[in-house]
């Protein structure tokens, strides 16, 4: 019987899956999962997709059934906030002063939405989307109808705009970029998403900013940087998120765009790990990388749990050495009748190669650097994720004409792709 105590701060998807993995891997010590929210762990994609649009009820958002934690002897402490880490004594201190000792600590504290910092940002009727209560409030407001201005044309902004438009609202999206999702997809692929929203009746105001929000008590108007005034009933702000790193204060955990961890998801402090949105992890293909997406939280939590055990249970030959986290980043988005999956990571590329018919919204886009694939996005084309992953991992130069040719099987472009199919 182990006398070790493993504490997980952040009752998130990453935290919940880490706790589950600890038990599945045979750890029989104490597992504590601590979260500030009153809800048990839930998944975030439905908050801007199916739950927000009313397609599913709240029961579909939770990571586990309510009985899971008790049946697996996981001490779930909801509505409990960890205020600081005492590194010297290996304790976390909760609001109210309670101290909990740990042998291994996992930080899965996630990220929080960036707030608007313009005149009128404190008016009523401004919505952010991060938590389940956020989504429930926004869902209720969308059901009332009216006119909404969405500030920000990133993934959250675009998904909220689609949900609101499909519910019959008049929707305006404002973003300083020239196209939606420009930072992630670039101008060519971003233009496709601009046209998708325009085709559905969304007014896209791109290349401009927001100077002020105006109204008596609640927001009634949005004033843009080019002098326009947009009347509205409410506003949704989706302008990005920042990792929650304050628990690293007064410790030797390195903070740089999140909590810096190595390929084993361990911080500079032995025994303290990080996973999910807050973790800036070393990746063999992409270097240091912080990913704010569902698949990353889903997979990093268990990977961190396995390495937490590897650093204490040297008697188990399976767990006596750490295992690097090497998964290729992946995320997905559904907007109207357009579904997509994005695999890889590209911030700097030479060209984007399209395979299929972008005008028909049925294609694969590849981001290339030095003729090597960094990332691929399949839109309304399915069952190709493993092939795209294998192409990325191969690091082989590809012939762009063959890559663009739908009649050339992806499995012919790199040996590893053929292997991935079996």
C-alpha positions in Angstrom: 0.0 0.0 0.0 1.5 3.3 -1.1 1.7 6.1 1.4 2.3 8.7 -1.3 0.0 11.6 -1.9 -0.5 13.0 -5.4 -2.2 16.4 -5.5 -3.7 17.7 -8.8 -4.6 21.4 -8.8 -7.2 22.1 -11.5 -10.4 20.0 -11.7 -10.3 20.3 -15.4 -10.2 17.8 -18.3 -6.5 17.4 -17.9 -6.7 17.1 -14.1 -9.6 14.6 -14.2 -7.9 12.4 -16.8 -4.7 12.5 -14.8 -6.5 11.3 -11.7 -8.2 8.6 -13.7 -4.8 7.5 -15.1 -3.2 7.3 -11.7 -5.7 4.7 -10.7 -5.6 2.9 -14.0 -1.8 2.6 -13.7 -2.1 1.0 -10.2 -1.3 3.9 -7.9 -3.0 3.1 -4.6 -1.9 6.1 -2.6 -3.9 9.2 -2.0 -5.2 11.2 -5.0 -6.6 14.7 -4.4 -8.2 16.6 -7.3 -8.8 20.3 -6.3 -10.9 22.8 -8.3 -12.1 26.3 -7.8 -15.4 25.8 -9.6 -18.3 24.2 -7.8 -18.9 21.8 -10.8 -17.1 18.5 -11.2 -14.7 18.3 -14.1 -16.2 19.1 -17.5 -15.1 19.4 -21.1 -14.9 22.8 -22.8 -15.6 22.2 -26.5 -19.4 21.8 -26.0 -19.4 25.2 -24.3 -19.0 27.0 -27.7 -20.5 24.2 -29.7 -23.3 21.7 -28.9 -24.2 22.9 -25.4 -24.2 26.5 -26.4 -26.4 25.8 -29.3 -28.8 23.7 -27.2 -28.1 20.4 -29.1 -27.1 18.7 -25.8 -27.9 19.1 -22.2 -25.5 19.8 -19.3 -25.1 16.0 -18.6 -23.1 15.7 -21.8 -20.3 18.1 -20.8 -18.9 16.2 -17.8 -15.7 14.2 -18.0 -17.0 11.4 -15.7 -20.2 10.3 -14.1 -20.9 11.8 -10.7 -20.1 8.5 -8.9 -16.7 8.0 -10.7 -14.5 9.9 -8.2 -15.8 8.2 -5.1 -15.7 4.7 -6.7 -12.1 5.3 -7.7 -11.1 6.7 -4.3 -10.3 10.1 -5.8 -10.8 12.9 -3.3 -12.6 15.6 -5.4 -12.5 19.0 -3.7 -14.7 21.4 -5.7 -15.2 25.0 -4.8 -11.7 24.9 -3.3 -9.0 27.3 -4.4 -5.3 26.7 -3.9 -3.7 30.0 -3.1 -0.1 29.1 -3.1 2.5 26.4 -3.2 5.0 26.0 -0.3 7.8 24.4 -2.2 10.1 23.9 0.7 7.6 21.9 2.8 5.9 20.3 -0.3 2.5 21.7 0.6 -0.4 23.5 -1.2 -2.2 26.1 0.8 -6.0 26.5 0.3 -8.0 29.7 0.7 -8.8 29.7 4.4 -5.4 28.3 5.4 -5.8 24.6 5.1 -2.5 22.9 4.1 -2.2 19.7 2.1 1.1 17.9 1.7 2.1 16.2 -1.5 4.7 13.9 -2.8 4.0 14.7 -6.4 2.0 17.8 -7.6 0.3 18.3 -11.0 -0.7 21.8 -12.0 -3.6 21.8 -14.5 -4.9 25.3 -13.8 -5.8 26.1 -17.4 -6.2 29.6 -18.8 -8.6 32.5 -18.4 -10.1 34.8 -21.0 -8.5 38.1 -21.7 -10.7 41.0 -20.7 -11.6 44.0 -22.8 -9.7 47.1 -21.7 -11.5 49.8 -23.5 -14.1 52.4 -22.4 -17.4 50.7 -21.6 -15.9 47.3 -20.8 -17.6 47.4 -17.4 -21.1 47.7 -18.9 -23.7 44.9 -18.5 -24.4 42.7 -21.4 -20.8 41.8 -22.2 -20.2 38.0 -22.2 -17.0 36.0 -22.0 -16.9 32.2 -22.6 -14.7 30.0 -20.5 -16.7 28.2 -17.9 -19.9 26.2 -17.8 -21.9 29.0 -16.1 -20.5 31.4 -18.8 -21.9 29.1 -21.5 -25.2 28.7 -19.7 -25.7 32.5 -19.4 -24.7 33.0 -23.0 -27.0 30.2 -24.2 -29.9 31.8 -22.4 -29.2 35.2 -23.9 -28.9 33.8 -27.4 -32.3 32.1 -26.9 -33.8 35.5 -26.4 -32.7 36.6 -29.8 -31.7 40.1 -31.0 -28.4 41.5 -32.3 -25.0 40.5 -31.1 -21.5 41.9 -31.8 -18.7 39.3 -31.5 -15.3 40.9 -30.8 -12.6 38.6 -32.0 -12.6 36.2 -35.0 -10.6 33.4 -33.4 -12.0 29.9 -32.8 -14.2 30.9 -29.9 -15.5 34.0 -31.7 -16.2 32.2 -34.9 -18.0 29.3 -33.2 -20.1 31.6 -31.1 -21.0 33.6 -34.2 -22.1 30.5 -36.0 -24.2 29.3 -33.0 -25.9 32.7 -32.7 -26.5 33.0 -36.4 -28.0 29.6 -36.6 -30.3 30.6 -33.7 -31.6 33.5 -35.9 -29.7 36.4 -34.4 -28.2 39.3 -36.4 -24.4 38.8 -35.9 -21.5 41.2 -36.5 -17.9 40.0 -36.1 -15.1 42.5 -35.6 -11.4 41.7 -35.6 -8.3 43.7 -36.4 -6.9 40.9 -38.6 -7.6 40.9 -42.3 -9.4 37.5 -42.1 -10.7 35.2 -39.4 -8.2 33.0 -37.7 -5.3 34.7 -39.6 -2.7 34.0 -36.9 -3.4 30.3 -37.1 -4.4 29.7 -40.7 -2.9 32.5 -42.6 -4.6 34.7 -45.3 -5.7 32.0 -47.8 -7.4 29.5 -45.4 -8.7 32.3 -43.2 -10.5 33.8 -46.2 -12.4 30.6 -46.6 -13.8 31.0 -43.1 -14.6 34.6 -43.8 -16.7 33.6 -46.8 -18.4 30.8 -44.8 -19.7 33.3 -42.3 -20.6 35.9 -44.9 -22.5 33.3 -46.8 -24.6 32.7 -43.7 -25.4 36.3 -43.3 -22.8 37.4 -40.7 -21.4 40.9 -41.1 -17.7 40.6 -41.0 -15.8 43.8 -40.1 -12.2 42.9 -40.5 -9.0 44.9 -40.3 -10.5 47.2 -37.7 -10.5 47.4 -34.0 -13.0 48.4 -31.3 -12.5 51.8 -29.6 -15.4 51.8 -27.1 -18.6 50.2 -25.9 -21.4 52.5 -25.2 -24.7 52.4 -23.4 -26.5 53.6 -20.2 -26.2 50.6 -17.9 -25.9 47.8 -20.5 -24.0 47.9 -23.8 -26.1 49.3 -26.6 -23.4 50.3 -29.2 -20.0 49.4 -30.4 -17.8 52.1 -31.7 -15.0 50.9 -34.1 -11.6 52.3 -34.9 -12.8 53.5 -38.3 -15.6 55.5 -36.9 -18.5 53.2 -37.3 -21.2 52.7 -34.7 -22.8 49.3 -34.5 -26.1 49.0 -32.5 -26.4 45.8 -30.5 -28.3 44.0 -27.7 -25.2 42.3 -26.3 -21.5 41.7 -27.0 -19.4 38.5 -26.8 -15.7 39.0 -26.4 -13.4 36.3 -27.6 -10.0 37.9 -27.7 -7.8 35.1 -26.4 -6.8 33.6 -23.1 -3.8 33.8 -20.7 -2.4 30.8 -18.8 -3.1 30.7 -15.1 0.4 30.7 -13.7 0.2 32.6 -10.3 0.8 29.4 -8.3 4.3 29.4 -9.6 5.0 32.7 -7.7 7.5 32.2 -5.0 8.6 28.8 -6.4 11.4 27.9 -8.8 8.9 26.8 -11.5 9.8 28.7 -14.7 7.1 30.9 -16.1 7.3 31.9 -19.8 4.0 31.7 -21.8 2.7 29.3 -19.2 4.5 26.9 -16.9 7.7 25.7 -18.7 8.0 21.9 -18.6 10.3 19.4 -20.3 9.3 16.7 -22.6 8.2 14.6 -19.6 5.9 17.4 -18.5 7.9 18.1 -15.4 8.8 21.7 -14.3 12.2 22.9 -13.2 11.2 21.8 -9.7 11.5 18.0 -9.3 8.1 16.5 -8.5 6.0 19.3 -9.8 4.4 18.7 -13.2 2.0 20.7 -15.5 -0.4 19.7 -18.2 -3.1 21.2 -20.4 -3.6 24.8 -21.3 -1.1 26.1 -18.7 1.8 23.9 -19.8 4.5 25.2 -22.2 6.0 21.8 -23.0 9.1 20.8 -25.0 8.0 19.0 -28.2 10.5 17.0 -30.4 9.2 18.5 -33.6 8.1 22.0 -32.6 10.2 23.0 -29.6 8.5 24.7 -26.7 4.8 24.6 -27.3 1.7 25.7 -25.3 -1.6 24.4 -26.8 -5.0 25.5 -25.7 -7.1 22.7 -27.2 -9.2 19.8 -26.0 -7.0 16.9 -27.3 -3.9 18.4 -25.6 -5.7 18.4 -22.2 -7.1 15.0 -22.8 -3.7 13.4 -23.5 -1.3 15.4 -21.5 -3.1 14.7 -18.2 -2.5 11.0 -18.4 1.0 11.4 -19.7 1.9 13.6 -16.7 0.3 11.1 -14.4 2.4 8.3 -15.8 5.6 10.3 -15.3 4.5 11.2 -11.8 4.5 7.5 -11.0 7.7 6.9 -12.9 9.6 9.2 -10.6 8.5 7.4 -7.4 7.8 3.8 -8.3 11.1 2.4 -9.5 10.0 -1.1 -8.6 7.6 -1.3 -11.5 9.6 -2.0 -14.7 7.0 -0.3 -16.8 7.1 2.9 -14.8 10.8 3.1 -13.9 11.6 5.7 -16.5 9.8 8.8 -17.8 8.1 8.8 -21.2 8.3 11.9 -23.4 5.0 13.5 -24.6 5.3 13.5 -28.4 1.7 13.6 -29.6 1.1 15.8 -32.7 -1.2 18.7 -31.7 -4.8 18.3 -32.9 -8.0 20.3 -32.6 -11.3 20.5 -34.3 -14.1 23.0 -35.0 -17.7 22.9 -36.2 -19.2 26.0 -37.8 -22.6 25.7 -39.6 -22.3 22.6 -41.8 -18.5 22.9 -42.0 -16.5 20.5 -39.9 -12.7 20.6 -39.7 -9.8 18.9 -38.0 -6.4 20.6 -37.7 -3.3 18.5 -37.1 0.2 19.8 -36.4 1.5 23.3 -35.7 2.5 26.0 -38.1 3.6 29.6 -37.3 5.9 30.2 -40.2 5.5 28.6 -43.6 6.5 29.0 -47.3 3.2 28.1 -48.8 -0.3 26.5 -48.3 -1.1 23.7 -50.6 -4.8 22.9 -51.2 -6.0 19.4 -52.1 -9.6 19.2 -53.1 -12.2 22.0 -53.6 -12.0 24.9 -51.2 -15.0 26.6 -52.9 -17.1 23.6 -52.1 -15.7 23.5 -48.5 -14.4 20.0 -49.0 -10.6 19.9 -49.0 -7.3 19.4 -47.2 -4.9 22.3 -46.7 -1.2 21.7 -45.9 1.2 24.2 -44.5 4.7 23.6 -45.9 8.2 24.9 -44.9 11.2 23.8 -47.0 8.8 21.4 -48.8 8.1 19.6 -45.5 4.6 19.5 -44.0 4.2 21.3 -40.7 0.4 21.0 -40.4 -2.7 19.8 -42.2 -6.4 20.8 -42.0 -9.1 18.6 -43.4 -12.4 20.3 -44.0 -15.4 18.0 -44.5 -13.0 15.3 -45.4 -12.7 12.5 -42.9 -10.5 9.7 -41.7 -7.2 11.3 -42.8 -5.8 12.5 -39.4 -3.5 9.5 -39.0 -2.2 9.9 -42.5 -1.5 13.7 -42.0 0.2 12.9 -38.7 2.5 10.4 -40.4 3.3 12.9 -43.1 4.3 15.4 -40.5 6.4 13.0 -38.5 8.2 11.7 -41.6 9.9 15.1 -42.0 10.3 14.1 -45.7 10.1 16.6 -48.5 7.0 16.2 -50.5 6.2 17.0 -54.1 3.6 19.8 -53.9 1.9 18.8 -57.2 1.3 15.2 -55.9 0.3 16.6 -52.5 -2.3 18.7 -54.2 -3.6 15.9 -56.4 -6.7 14.2 -54.8 -6.0 11.1 -57.0 -2.6 10.6 -55.4 -3.1 8.6 -52.1 -1.6 10.3 -49.1 -0.1 6.9 -48.3 2.2 7.2 -51.4 3.8 10.4 -50.2 5.8 9.0 -47.3 6.6 5.4 -46.2 5.4 6.1 -42.6 2.0 7.0 -43.9 1.4 3.5 -45.4 2.6 2.0 -42.1 0.1 4.2 -40.1 -2.8 2.6 -42.0 -2.0 -0.8 -40.6 
